Each structure stands twice: as C-alpha cells, then as structure tokens.
Amino acid sequence: MSCFGYRRELSKYEDIDEDELLASLSAEELAELEKELSDIDPDSNVPIGLRQRDQTDKTPTGTFSREALMKYWENETRRLLEDELGGASPKLVKEPVTEEEEDEEEEEEEEHQDNKAKPEPLMNSGPMTSRVENLTLLKPQRVEPMRLTPPPPPVDPNTSGNPIVVDDALQRVLRNDPELTEVNLNNIDDISQETLVRFAEALRSNTHVRTFSLANTRADDPVALAIAKMLKQNSSIISLNIESNYVSGKGVMALVQALPGNNTLTELRFHNQRHMCGGQVEMEMVKILRENYTLIKLGYQFNLPGPRMSMTGILTRNQDRQRQKRLQEQKQQQQNQQGAQEGAVNRRTTALVCSFTLSNGQPLPASTNACNTMTVFKLQIFVKSCKIFIVNC
C-alpha cells in the first residue's frame, strides 16, 4: 500500500471526538487501554527491566491447608488399592468433577476446619495391612527361565588371572630345569618384593630361561637392582619385561648400566612406571646404551625428542649388525657345505692310486694306503699325469 493510500485510511478518524470516546469507556476498558499505551510508549524514566507488563494478576485460591492435601492423597491411595484388588486398572486420567461433588468437597473442607482443634483418631492399620498383603498375593509371580547349561563357576576376587604357581616356578628356576624357558609373573597382586628378589637371584646361574616378565607386580627399586645384578651374570635371557611398576629413575639407570656387559638381551621393557625418569635420566640412558650392540627392542616412551631420535638410531644400528651377522653365518655355512662336497674322494680313484707301486717296484707304504686328505690330493694329480699309461695297461 502506498503512502497516499495509508493517509486516506487515516482520514476517516480525523473527525472523531477523543474526549467523548474516552468518556464512553468503562473502568476495565480504561485499565486495558493504559496497559496498551505503556507498552506502545513506555516511560523513559523507568528502567528497561521494569517496563514489562505485570501478568501475575489472578484470583487468590485461599490459604494452604496441609490437612486437606493429606486427606486428598489418602483417599486417592485407598481408591487405587481398591481398584487393583478388584482387578481394574488404576485410572490415571482425572475424571470430570460435577457440581455436586464440588459442593460435597467444600462441605468436607468446612467440617474439617471446624474440627481442626479436635485430635484426629488413629487410623486402624488392620484393614490396610490386609489389603496390602492381598495385593502382594494377587501380583503375578515372576517365573525364572530354565537354564539348559550349568551355571558358570563363581569368580574368585582374589585370583589375578595368572595361573602360575609361584613357589613351584621358583624351585624349577633354582634347579635349572631345562624345560622351563619362560617365567611369567605378570599381574600377580599378592606376590611379595622378597619373592621377586629371590627370582632375580635364582636366575643368575640359570641357563635355560629365555623370557622373564614381572609387569604390574608392584616391583620397586630393590627388585630393579637385583635384576641389574642378574643381567651382569646371566647369559641366557633375551627378553625382560618390568612395565607398570614402581621403579624410579635410580632403578632404571641400574638396569641400563648392566646392558653394556650383557651380550644376549635383545628386548627390554620398562615403560609406565609410577615415577617419571626425567630428561637427565633419558640422556644418560642413551649415552650408556651406545655401548650395547645386541638390544634391538626398547619398551619406553621418551619425553624429549633428542634422546628419542638418538635411541632410534642406536636400535637401527643394532638391527643392522644383527642382520649382517646372520648373513655372514649363512654364507659361512654355504662355504662349509661346498668344501665338504669338493673334498669327497672317488672310491675308484682311491683304489687305483693305492694299487700303484713306486718306480723301484716296491709297494706304497701303509701310511700312504691310509689316504689322508693331502696325500689323496697329490695322488690324484699323479693319476692324471699317468692316465695314458693306465689306459694302455
């Protein structure tokens, strides 16, 4: 609509008498008009947070009566129990209240207010108790399904999941049992530190155990020191796992200092300790492990990037040395097999050589008939030079 059309619409209100219109309004209409005008043109002196219209006006419902509320809930509970005992489902939807019921409720409230000063008699709990018992009996009982398979055995909270017998394993280590190649003590909560130290001492002279694991056994620095002494004397263990324990930087350094003199250990794991090693310990660790040439796996997460990269280079160097050593062993084995094949002597040639006599007509001596290796080679050359003579004969 254009501006001119809007003005034409307003022109019809120019002749209206405002005073006459306001005089014809009732008190309610005037109050409503004031509310609308306060919304359209609010007072600038009033703060913005107080300019909203008050919408909380309503008819008062009277004073709060706790006795009336308790009586209402008792009646509702009694009605629900009667409905359940009778087999009918409880009605959750509120039924419409008629005028007669409202009058009856008002009369009850008035009577209750009149008798408010009088003490209320105690309710007889006998009928209510019987109703509750009947309700319990009428409820359908839950039937447990039949189990076709036997129930699982109860879980023992004291078990740690490791089936090893600690005392038996310790005795086998002390006896140097050749069938025992792995000692796994992981996740045993009730093992003492003295027992771990005894295992480390027993492994000093053991020559058959290849793997020793004691992760999550609460091992501390004395256990780490005992294991360090064991690594200096043991020459059979190739894998050691001491992760998730209470070893500090002192115990870790003791383990690392034992590695330069150990030529058999290839895997060491000591990550996730309760005490952090720190940057100084990591740098000393790398400096010491440069003298070790057999370690190819290290289970530890370095915090500093410098020691981490240096340790990666050391492990790569050791892996290359192991690979070269393995290739040399394979090459030496192949050469030995070829030499054995070339050194094999033909039986016919040996018989011919041994049947020859010397130029003066005397037979070969018994020592020559023994045909050791060097003598056989010389006689083969002699046979080749006299080949024509052998053919003519």
ROTI-999748 format. One record per residue (C-alpha): residue number from 0; x negated, y, z. Coordinates in Angstrom, 1 decimal. Last residue first. Layout:
+-----+--------+--------+--------+
| num |      x |      y |      z |
+-----+--------+--------+--------+
| NUM |      X |      Y |      Z |
...
+-----+--------+--------+--------+
//
This chain:
+-----+--------+--------+--------+
| num |      x |      y |      z |
+-----+--------+--------+--------+
| 392 |  -97.6 | -101.3 |  -19.4 |
| 391 |  -97.5 |  -98.9 |  -22.2 |
| 390 |  -94.7 |  -96.9 |  -20.5 |
| 389 |  -96.7 |  -96.7 |  -17.2 |
| 388 |  -99.8 |  -95.5 |  -19.0 |
| 387 |  -97.9 |  -92.8 |  -20.8 |
| 386 |  -96.4 |  -91.5 |  -17.5 |
| 385 |  -99.8 |  -91.3 |  -15.8 |
| 384 |  -99.7 |  -87.5 |  -15.3 |
| 383 |  -96.1 |  -87.7 |  -14.1 |
| 382 |  -97.0 |  -90.4 |  -11.6 |
| 381 |  -99.8 |  -88.3 |  -10.2 |
| 380 |  -97.4 |  -85.4 |   -9.6 |
| 379 |  -95.0 |  -87.7 |   -7.8 |
| 378 |  -97.9 |  -89.0 |   -5.7 |
| 377 |  -98.7 |  -85.5 |   -4.5 |
| 376 |  -95.0 |  -84.9 |   -3.5 |
| 375 |  -94.9 |  -88.2 |   -1.7 |
| 374 |  -98.0 |  -87.4 |    0.3 |
| 373 |  -96.5 |  -84.1 |    1.5 |
| 372 |  -93.3 |  -85.8 |    2.7 |
| 371 |  -94.7 |  -88.9 |    4.3 |
| 370 |  -95.0 |  -92.0 |    2.2 |
| 369 |  -95.7 |  -94.7 |    4.8 |
| 368 |  -97.5 |  -96.5 |    1.9 |
| 367 | -100.2 |  -93.9 |    2.2 |
| 366 | -100.9 |  -94.8 |    5.8 |
| 365 | -101.0 |  -98.4 |    4.8 |
| 364 | -103.9 |  -97.8 |    2.5 |
| 363 | -103.4 |  -98.0 |   -1.3 |
| 362 | -104.6 | -101.2 |   -2.9 |
| 361 | -108.2 | -101.5 |   -4.1 |
| 360 | -108.9 | -101.8 |   -7.8 |
| 359 | -111.7 |  -99.1 |   -7.9 |
| 358 | -109.3 |  -96.7 |   -9.7 |
| 357 | -106.8 |  -96.9 |   -6.8 |
| 356 | -103.7 |  -99.2 |   -7.0 |
| 355 | -100.2 |  -98.4 |   -7.9 |
| 354 |  -97.3 | -100.2 |   -6.3 |
| 353 |  -96.5 |  -97.4 |   -3.8 |
| 352 |  -96.0 |  -95.0 |   -6.6 |
| 351 |  -93.7 |  -97.2 |   -8.4 |
| 350 |  -91.6 |  -97.9 |   -5.3 |
| 349 |  -91.4 |  -94.2 |   -4.4 |
| 348 |  -90.3 |  -93.4 |   -8.0 |
| 347 |  -87.5 |  -96.0 |   -7.8 |
| 346 |  -86.3 |  -94.7 |   -4.4 |
| 345 |  -86.0 |  -91.1 |   -5.5 |
| 344 |  -87.0 |  -88.7 |   -2.7 |
| 343 |  -84.7 |  -86.1 |   -1.2 |
| 342 |  -86.6 |  -82.9 |   -0.5 |
| 341 |  -84.6 |  -80.9 |   -3.1 |
| 340 |  -81.3 |  -81.7 |   -1.4 |
| 339 |  -82.6 |  -80.9 |    2.0 |
| 338 |  -84.1 |  -77.7 |    0.8 |
| 337 |  -80.7 |  -76.7 |   -0.8 |
| 336 |  -78.8 |  -77.4 |    2.5 |
| 335 |  -81.4 |  -75.3 |    4.5 |
| 334 |  -81.0 |  -72.5 |    2.1 |
| 333 |  -77.2 |  -72.5 |    2.5 |
| 332 |  -77.5 |  -72.4 |    6.3 |
| 331 |  -79.9 |  -69.5 |    6.1 |
| 330 |  -77.5 |  -67.5 |    3.9 |
| 329 |  -74.6 |  -68.2 |    6.3 |
| 328 |  -76.7 |  -67.1 |    9.2 |
| 327 |  -77.8 |  -64.0 |    7.4 |
| 326 |  -74.1 |  -63.1 |    6.6 |
| 325 |  -73.1 |  -63.5 |   10.2 |
| 324 |  -75.9 |  -61.3 |   11.4 |
| 323 |  -74.9 |  -58.7 |    8.8 |
| 322 |  -71.3 |  -58.7 |   10.0 |
| 321 |  -72.3 |  -58.5 |   13.7 |
| 320 |  -74.6 |  -55.6 |   12.9 |
| 319 |  -71.8 |  -53.8 |   11.0 |
| 318 |  -69.4 |  -54.3 |   13.9 |
| 317 |  -72.0 |  -52.9 |   16.3 |
| 316 |  -72.4 |  -49.8 |   14.2 |
| 315 |  -68.6 |  -49.3 |   14.0 |
| 314 |  -68.4 |  -49.6 |   17.8 |
| 313 |  -71.0 |  -47.0 |   18.2 |
| 312 |  -69.4 |  -44.6 |   15.7 |
| 311 |  -66.0 |  -44.9 |   17.4 |
| 310 |  -67.7 |  -44.2 |   20.7 |
| 309 |  -69.2 |  -41.0 |   19.3 |
| 308 |  -65.8 |  -39.9 |   18.0 |
| 307 |  -64.2 |  -40.4 |   21.4 |
| 306 |  -67.0 |  -38.8 |   23.3 |
| 305 |  -66.6 |  -35.6 |   21.3 |
| 304 |  -62.7 |  -35.6 |   21.2 |
| 303 |  -62.4 |  -35.5 |   25.0 |
| 302 |  -59.6 |  -37.5 |   26.7 |
| 301 |  -60.9 |  -40.9 |   25.7 |
| 300 |  -58.4 |  -43.7 |   25.6 |
| 299 |  -60.0 |  -47.0 |   26.8 |
| 298 |  -59.8 |  -50.6 |   25.5 |
| 297 |  -63.2 |  -51.0 |   23.9 |
| 296 |  -63.7 |  -53.6 |   21.1 |
| 295 |  -67.0 |  -54.3 |   19.2 |
| 294 |  -69.5 |  -54.6 |   22.1 |
| 293 |  -72.6 |  -56.5 |   21.0 |
| 292 |  -75.2 |  -53.8 |   20.3 |
| 291 |  -75.4 |  -52.1 |   23.7 |
| 290 |  -78.0 |  -49.3 |   24.0 |
| 289 |  -75.6 |  -46.6 |   22.7 |
| 288 |  -73.2 |  -47.7 |   25.5 |
| 287 |  -75.2 |  -45.7 |   28.1 |
| 286 |  -74.8 |  -42.3 |   26.4 |
| 285 |  -71.1 |  -43.0 |   25.6 |
| 284 |  -70.4 |  -43.7 |   29.3 |
| 283 |  -72.3 |  -40.7 |   30.4 |
| 282 |  -70.1 |  -38.5 |   28.2 |
| 281 |  -66.9 |  -40.2 |   29.5 |
| 280 |  -68.0 |  -39.8 |   33.1 |
| 279 |  -68.6 |  -36.1 |   32.6 |
| 278 |  -65.2 |  -35.6 |   30.9 |
| 277 |  -63.1 |  -37.1 |   33.6 |
| 276 |  -62.5 |  -40.7 |   34.7 |
| 275 |  -58.9 |  -40.3 |   35.8 |
| 274 |  -57.9 |  -42.3 |   38.9 |
| 273 |  -54.9 |  -44.7 |   38.8 |
| 272 |  -56.4 |  -46.5 |   35.9 |
| 271 |  -54.6 |  -46.9 |   32.5 |
| 270 |  -57.5 |  -48.2 |   30.4 |
| 269 |  -60.2 |  -50.7 |   31.5 |
| 268 |  -60.5 |  -53.1 |   28.5 |
| 267 |  -63.9 |  -54.6 |   27.4 |
| 266 |  -64.4 |  -56.8 |   24.3 |
| 265 |  -67.6 |  -58.2 |   22.8 |
| 264 |  -69.5 |  -59.4 |   25.9 |
| 263 |  -72.3 |  -61.8 |   25.0 |
| 262 |  -75.5 |  -59.7 |   25.0 |
| 261 |  -75.3 |  -58.2 |   28.5 |
| 260 |  -78.3 |  -56.1 |   29.6 |
| 259 |  -76.9 |  -52.9 |   28.1 |
| 258 |  -73.5 |  -53.8 |   29.5 |
| 257 |  -74.1 |  -53.5 |   33.3 |
| 256 |  -74.1 |  -49.7 |   33.3 |
| 255 |  -70.6 |  -49.7 |   31.8 |
| 254 |  -69.1 |  -51.8 |   34.6 |
| 253 |  -70.8 |  -49.6 |   37.2 |
| 252 |  -69.6 |  -46.5 |   35.5 |
| 251 |  -66.0 |  -47.7 |   35.6 |
| 250 |  -66.3 |  -48.4 |   39.3 |
| 249 |  -67.6 |  -44.9 |   40.1 |
| 248 |  -65.0 |  -43.3 |   37.8 |
| 247 |  -62.2 |  -44.8 |   39.8 |
| 246 |  -60.6 |  -48.3 |   39.7 |
| 245 |  -57.1 |  -48.5 |   41.0 |
| 244 |  -55.6 |  -50.9 |   38.4 |
| 243 |  -53.8 |  -50.8 |   35.1 |
| 242 |  -56.5 |  -52.5 |   32.9 |
| 241 |  -59.3 |  -54.8 |   34.0 |
| 240 |  -59.6 |  -57.0 |   30.9 |
| 239 |  -62.9 |  -58.7 |   30.1 |
| 238 |  -63.6 |  -60.7 |   26.9 |
| 237 |  -66.8 |  -62.4 |   25.7 |
| 236 |  -67.7 |  -64.3 |   29.0 |
| 235 |  -70.5 |  -66.8 |   28.5 |
| 234 |  -73.8 |  -65.3 |   29.6 |
| 233 |  -73.1 |  -64.3 |   33.2 |
| 232 |  -75.9 |  -62.7 |   35.2 |
| 231 |  -75.5 |  -58.9 |   34.5 |
| 230 |  -71.8 |  -59.3 |   33.9 |
| 229 |  -71.3 |  -60.8 |   37.4 |
| 228 |  -72.9 |  -57.8 |   39.1 |
| 227 |  -70.5 |  -55.5 |   37.2 |
| 226 |  -67.6 |  -57.7 |   38.3 |
| 225 |  -68.6 |  -57.3 |   41.9 |
| 224 |  -68.8 |  -53.5 |   41.5 |
| 223 |  -65.3 |  -53.5 |   39.8 |
| 222 |  -63.9 |  -55.5 |   42.7 |
| 221 |  -65.4 |  -53.1 |   45.2 |
| 220 |  -64.0 |  -50.1 |   43.2 |
| 219 |  -60.3 |  -51.2 |   43.3 |
| 218 |  -58.2 |  -54.0 |   41.9 |
| 217 |  -54.4 |  -53.5 |   42.3 |
| 216 |  -53.7 |  -56.7 |   40.3 |
| 215 |  -52.2 |  -55.0 |   37.2 |
| 214 |  -54.8 |  -56.5 |   34.8 |
| 213 |  -57.1 |  -59.2 |   36.0 |
| 212 |  -58.3 |  -61.0 |   32.8 |
| 211 |  -61.4 |  -63.1 |   32.3 |
| 210 |  -62.0 |  -64.7 |   28.9 |
| 209 |  -64.8 |  -67.1 |   27.9 |
| 208 |  -65.2 |  -69.3 |   30.9 |
| 207 |  -67.6 |  -72.2 |   30.2 |
| 206 |  -71.0 |  -71.2 |   31.6 |
| 205 |  -70.1 |  -70.3 |   35.2 |
| 204 |  -73.1 |  -69.1 |   37.3 |
| 203 |  -71.9 |  -65.5 |   37.9 |
| 202 |  -68.2 |  -66.5 |   37.5 |
| 201 |  -68.0 |  -67.6 |   41.2 |
| 200 |  -68.9 |  -64.1 |   42.4 |
| 199 |  -66.3 |  -62.4 |   40.3 |
| 198 |  -63.6 |  -64.9 |   41.4 |
| 197 |  -64.7 |  -64.3 |   45.0 |
| 196 |  -64.3 |  -60.6 |   44.5 |
| 195 |  -60.8 |  -61.1 |   43.2 |
| 194 |  -59.9 |  -63.2 |   46.3 |
| 193 |  -61.2 |  -60.5 |   48.6 |
| 192 |  -59.0 |  -58.0 |   46.8 |
| 191 |  -55.9 |  -60.0 |   47.7 |
| 190 |  -53.4 |  -61.5 |   45.3 |
| 189 |  -49.8 |  -60.8 |   46.2 |
| 188 |  -48.9 |  -58.8 |   43.1 |
| 187 |  -50.1 |  -61.1 |   40.4 |
| 186 |  -49.6 |  -59.2 |   37.1 |
| 185 |  -52.6 |  -60.6 |   35.3 |
| 184 |  -54.8 |  -63.3 |   36.8 |
| 183 |  -55.7 |  -65.1 |   33.6 |
| 182 |  -59.0 |  -67.2 |   33.8 |
| 181 |  -59.8 |  -68.6 |   30.3 |
| 180 |  -62.2 |  -71.4 |   29.2 |
| 179 |  -61.4 |  -74.0 |   31.8 |
| 178 |  -62.0 |  -77.4 |   30.2 |
| 177 |  -65.8 |  -77.4 |   31.0 |
| 176 |  -65.0 |  -77.1 |   34.8 |
| 175 |  -67.8 |  -75.0 |   36.4 |
| 174 |  -67.0 |  -76.5 |   39.8 |
| 173 |  -66.7 |  -72.9 |   41.2 |
| 172 |  -64.4 |  -71.9 |   38.4 |
| 171 |  -62.3 |  -75.0 |   38.9 |
| 170 |  -62.0 |  -74.2 |   42.7 |
| 169 |  -60.9 |  -70.6 |   41.9 |
| 168 |  -58.3 |  -71.9 |   39.4 |
| 167 |  -56.8 |  -74.2 |   42.0 |
| 166 |  -56.7 |  -71.5 |   44.6 |
| 165 |  -55.0 |  -69.0 |   42.3 |
| 164 |  -52.3 |  -71.4 |   40.9 |
| 163 |  -51.4 |  -69.8 |   37.5 |
| 162 |  -47.8 |  -69.5 |   36.5 |
| 161 |  -47.8 |  -65.7 |   36.1 |
| 160 |  -44.3 |  -64.3 |   36.1 |
| 159 |  -44.7 |  -62.4 |   39.4 |
| 158 |  -42.6 |  -64.5 |   41.7 |
| 157 |  -41.4 |  -62.9 |   44.9 |
| 156 |  -38.0 |  -61.9 |   43.6 |
| 155 |  -37.1 |  -65.6 |   43.0 |
| 154 |  -34.5 |  -65.7 |   40.2 |
| 153 |  -31.7 |  -68.2 |   40.9 |
| 152 |  -31.6 |  -71.1 |   38.5 |
| 151 |  -29.4 |  -70.6 |   35.4 |
| 150 |  -25.9 |  -72.0 |   35.6 |
| 149 |  -25.3 |  -75.4 |   34.0 |
| 148 |  -23.7 |  -75.3 |   30.6 |
| 147 |  -20.0 |  -75.7 |   29.9 |
| 146 |  -18.9 |  -73.0 |   32.4 |
| 145 |  -15.1 |  -72.9 |   32.8 |
| 144 |  -13.6 |  -69.4 |   32.8 |
| 143 |  -12.7 |  -67.8 |   36.1 |
| 142 |   -9.0 |  -67.3 |   36.6 |
| 141 |   -8.0 |  -64.0 |   38.0 |
| 140 |   -5.0 |  -64.2 |   40.3 |
| 139 |   -1.8 |  -62.5 |   39.2 |
| 138 |   -0.5 |  -60.0 |   41.9 |
| 137 |    2.6 |  -61.2 |   43.7 |
| 136 |    0.6 |  -62.3 |   46.8 |
| 135 |   -1.1 |  -58.9 |   47.1 |
| 134 |    2.3 |  -57.1 |   46.8 |
| 133 |    3.8 |  -59.4 |   49.4 |
| 132 |    1.0 |  -58.5 |   51.8 |
| 131 |    1.5 |  -54.8 |   51.0 |
| 130 |    5.2 |  -55.1 |   51.7 |
| 129 |    4.6 |  -57.0 |   54.9 |
| 128 |    2.3 |  -54.2 |   56.1 |
| 127 |    4.8 |  -51.5 |   55.2 |
| 126 |    7.6 |  -53.4 |   57.1 |
| 125 |    5.5 |  -53.7 |   60.2 |
| 124 |    3.9 |  -50.3 |   60.3 |
| 123 |    6.9 |  -48.7 |   62.0 |
| 122 |    6.4 |  -45.0 |   61.6 |
| 121 |    5.6 |  -43.0 |   64.8 |
| 120 |    8.3 |  -40.7 |   65.9 |
| 119 |    7.9 |  -37.0 |   65.0 |
| 118 |    7.5 |  -34.6 |   67.9 |
| 117 |   10.1 |  -31.8 |   67.9 |
| 116 |    8.9 |  -28.3 |   67.1 |
| 115 |    9.4 |  -28.8 |   63.3 |
| 114 |   12.9 |  -30.0 |   63.8 |
| 113 |   14.4 |  -26.9 |   62.3 |
| 112 |   11.8 |  -26.7 |   59.5 |
| 111 |   12.5 |  -30.4 |   58.7 |
| 110 |   16.2 |  -29.7 |   58.5 |
| 109 |   15.6 |  -26.8 |   56.2 |
| 108 |   13.4 |  -28.9 |   54.0 |
| 107 |   15.9 |  -31.7 |   53.9 |
| 106 |   18.7 |  -29.2 |   52.9 |
| 105 |   16.4 |  -27.9 |   50.1 |
| 104 |   15.8 |  -31.4 |   48.9 |
| 103 |   19.5 |  -32.2 |   48.8 |
| 102 |   20.3 |  -29.0 |   46.9 |
| 101 |   17.6 |  -29.9 |   44.3 |
| 100 |   19.0 |  -33.4 |   44.0 |
|  99 |   22.5 |  -31.9 |   43.3 |
|  98 |   21.1 |  -29.5 |   40.7 |
|  97 |   19.5 |  -32.4 |   38.7 |
|  96 |   15.9 |  -33.2 |   38.6 |
|  95 |   14.5 |  -34.5 |   35.3 |
|  94 |   12.4 |  -37.6 |   35.8 |
|  93 |    8.6 |  -37.3 |   36.0 |
|  92 |    6.8 |  -39.6 |   33.8 |
|  91 |    4.5 |  -42.1 |   35.6 |
|  90 |    7.3 |  -44.5 |   36.4 |
|  89 |    5.9 |  -47.6 |   38.0 |
|  88 |    6.6 |  -50.9 |   36.2 |
|  87 |    9.5 |  -52.9 |   37.5 |
|  86 |    8.9 |  -56.3 |   39.1 |
|  85 |   10.8 |  -55.5 |   42.3 |
|  84 |    7.7 |  -55.5 |   44.4 |
|  83 |    6.1 |  -53.0 |   42.0 |
|  82 |    9.2 |  -50.7 |   42.0 |
|  81 |    9.4 |  -50.9 |   45.8 |
|  80 |    5.7 |  -50.0 |   46.1 |
|  79 |    6.1 |  -47.1 |   43.8 |
|  78 |    9.1 |  -45.8 |   45.8 |
|  77 |    7.2 |  -46.0 |   49.0 |
|  76 |    4.3 |  -44.1 |   47.6 |
|  75 |    6.6 |  -41.4 |   46.2 |
|  74 |    8.4 |  -41.0 |   49.6 |
|  73 |    5.1 |  -40.8 |   51.4 |
|  72 |    3.9 |  -38.2 |   48.9 |
|  71 |    6.9 |  -36.0 |   49.4 |
|  70 |    6.7 |  -36.3 |   53.2 |
|  69 |    3.0 |  -35.2 |   53.1 |
|  68 |    3.9 |  -32.1 |   50.9 |
|  67 |    6.8 |  -31.2 |   53.3 |
|  66 |    4.5 |  -31.4 |   56.3 |
|  65 |    1.8 |  -29.3 |   54.7 |
|  64 |    4.2 |  -26.4 |   54.0 |
|  63 |    2.7 |  -23.5 |   52.1 |
|  62 |    4.7 |  -20.3 |   52.2 |
|  61 |    7.1 |  -19.2 |   49.5 |
|  60 |    7.1 |  -19.5 |   45.8 |
|  59 |    6.5 |  -15.8 |   45.0 |
|  58 |    7.9 |  -14.7 |   41.7 |
|  57 |    5.1 |  -13.8 |   39.3 |
|  56 |    2.7 |  -11.0 |   38.5 |
|  55 |   -0.7 |  -12.3 |   37.5 |
|  54 |   -0.9 |  -10.6 |   34.1 |
|  53 |   -2.6 |   -7.4 |   35.2 |
|  52 |   -3.6 |   -5.6 |   32.0 |
|  51 |   -7.3 |   -5.3 |   31.3 |
|  50 |   -8.9 |   -1.9 |   31.8 |
|  49 |  -10.8 |   -2.9 |   34.9 |
|  48 |  -14.0 |   -4.3 |   33.2 |
|  47 |  -14.1 |   -1.3 |   30.9 |
|  46 |  -14.4 |    1.1 |   33.8 |
|  45 |  -11.6 |    3.6 |   34.2 |
|  44 |  -12.5 |    7.3 |   33.4 |
|  43 |  -11.9 |    6.7 |   29.7 |
|  42 |   -8.2 |    5.9 |   30.3 |
|  41 |   -6.9 |    3.4 |   27.8 |
|  40 |   -5.0 |    4.4 |   24.6 |
|  39 |   -3.5 |    1.3 |   23.0 |
|  38 |   -3.7 |   -1.0 |   26.0 |
|  37 |   -2.5 |    1.7 |   28.5 |
|  36 |    0.3 |    2.6 |   26.0 |
|  35 |    1.5 |   -1.0 |   25.9 |
|  34 |    1.6 |   -1.2 |   29.7 |
|  33 |    3.4 |    2.1 |   29.9 |
|  32 |    6.0 |    1.0 |   27.4 |
|  31 |    6.7 |   -2.2 |   29.5 |
|  30 |    7.2 |   -0.1 |   32.6 |
|  29 |    9.6 |    2.2 |   30.6 |
|  28 |   11.5 |   -0.8 |   29.3 |
|  27 |   11.9 |   -2.2 |   32.8 |
|  26 |   13.2 |    1.2 |   34.1 |
|  25 |   15.7 |    1.5 |   31.3 |
|  24 |   15.3 |    3.5 |   28.1 |
|  23 |   17.8 |    6.1 |   26.9 |
|  22 |   16.0 |    9.1 |   28.4 |
|  21 |   12.9 |    8.1 |   26.5 |
|  20 |   14.8 |    8.3 |   23.2 |
|  19 |   16.3 |   11.6 |   24.0 |
|  18 |   13.0 |   13.0 |   24.9 |
|  17 |   11.4 |   11.7 |   21.7 |
|  16 |   14.0 |   13.3 |   19.3 |
|  15 |   13.7 |   11.5 |   16.0 |
|  14 |   13.5 |   13.8 |   12.9 |
|  13 |    9.9 |   12.9 |   11.9 |
|  12 |   10.5 |    9.1 |   12.1 |
|  11 |   11.7 |    8.8 |    8.4 |
|  10 |    8.5 |   10.4 |    7.2 |
|   9 |    6.4 |    7.6 |    8.5 |
|   8 |    7.3 |    5.2 |    5.5 |
|   7 |    6.7 |    8.0 |    3.0 |
|   6 |    3.3 |    8.5 |    4.6 |
|   5 |    2.4 |    4.9 |    4.1 |
|   4 |    3.4 |    5.2 |    0.4 |
|   3 |    1.1 |    8.1 |    0.0 |
|   2 |   -1.9 |    6.3 |    1.5 |
|   1 |   -1.4 |    3.4 |   -0.9 |
|   0 |    0.0 |    0.0 |    0.0 |
+-----+--------+--------+--------+
//
